[in-house]
Amino acid sequence: MKIKEVRLRHLNMDLTAPFTTSFGTFVDKEFILVEVKNEEGLSGWAESVAFGAPWYNEETIKTNWIMLEDFLIPLVLDKELEHPSEVSEMFSHIRKNNMAKSAIEGAIWDLYAKEKNIPLSTALGGELDKIDVGISIGIQETVADLLKKIENGLKDGYKRIKIKIQPGWDVDVIREVRKQYPDVPIMADANSAYRLKDIELLKQLDQFDLMMIEQPLSSDDIVDHATLQAQIKTPICLDESIHSVEDARKALELGSCKIINIKIGRVGGLTEAKKIHDLCKERNVPVWCGGMLESGIGRAHNIALTTLDNFTMPGDTAASANYWHKDIIQPEVTVEDGVIIVPTTAGIGFKVDYATVDEFTSYSKRYTK
């Protein structure tokens, strides 16, 4: 496989409704779409999940573009590759910038699967032909609004409900949700909004039989999480703290969590995501696939990854229509009774809608030797 051309596109898509977390409120999503082409003109696709500002981690759309243009694209352009797993090794001397690395590595994985005429899920070693999914609900104006969102999600068949929390929108909110829905699988996602001084408050969440509390403490912490996990019954799931298989190993050895959320962009690509999956499987630690408000292309990558057999908990890959007025793939991602059927066509399994991509593209650039 030889990469003869790379094209970057800057897109902006409006969300169907505002999405609020402890980071802030999103009304649209800017992102970089990456297309790689081989000598025959076959295309592979992926996207960067970096936001416009460094809320989630240190990366942004602008820093990703610079990293891709100045450092990562030159490393793969016109190079012979036997397998996409080689890409992460080629990038290993460049520190961090995982979302930029993941964007181009993912496109190469898609191209590889298309060259082999196999689904991306098969190329990754996936076994599942359908995956269970849940829904993530942002912080709402009122508890009544939240309950309505939950009701709609359950009507659509989603297998679990994730509720964003932050100081002042936590214990009392979850209490009201549990009164209304005593048996529904529920998890709370704090997005690093608390500190160890809040341990007595976080202990109160034990009474609600939550599946987990996701990333309650600092985004770069595994030490305080171990202290917290030792004092609460609710399983801690780490998200922002895990950037590599080494991070995962250290967190598990410290007892910092009982569950890990794998996000492809956060860990630097599909190759590293597989390594984390395999480590957790070996340690009998369940994993699930988190979401980053991806377009359909990013969702397709999440679907393929989730076919690996240790993804035993519903992920965040909801239907396209939950987030976008119009997605950039055909068909759009759909959910039936909380299940996504894994596509069986080559690569990501969805056709890129070039006209819609052009509609949402504000800037693009092509790179060749």
Buried (B, 14 or more C-beta within 10 A) or exposed (E): BEBBBBBBBBBEBEBEEEBBBBBEEBEEBBBBBBBBBBEEEBBBBBBBBBBBEEBBBEBBBBBBBBBBBEBBBBBBBEBEBEEBBBBBEBBEEBEEBBBBBBBBBBBBBBBBBBBBEBBBBBBBEBEBEEBBBBBBBBBBEEBEEBBEBBEEBBEBBBBBBBBBBBEEBBBEBBBBBBEEBEEBBBBBBBBBBBBBEBBEEBBBBEEBEBBBBBBBBBBEBBBBBBBBBEEBEBBBBBBBBBBBBEBBBBBBEBBBBBBBBBBBBBBBBBBBBBBBBBBBBEEEBBBBBBBBBBBBBBBBBBBBBBBBEBBEBBBBBBBBBBBBEBBBBEEBBEBEEBBBEBBEBBBBBBEBBEEBBEEBBEEBEEBEE
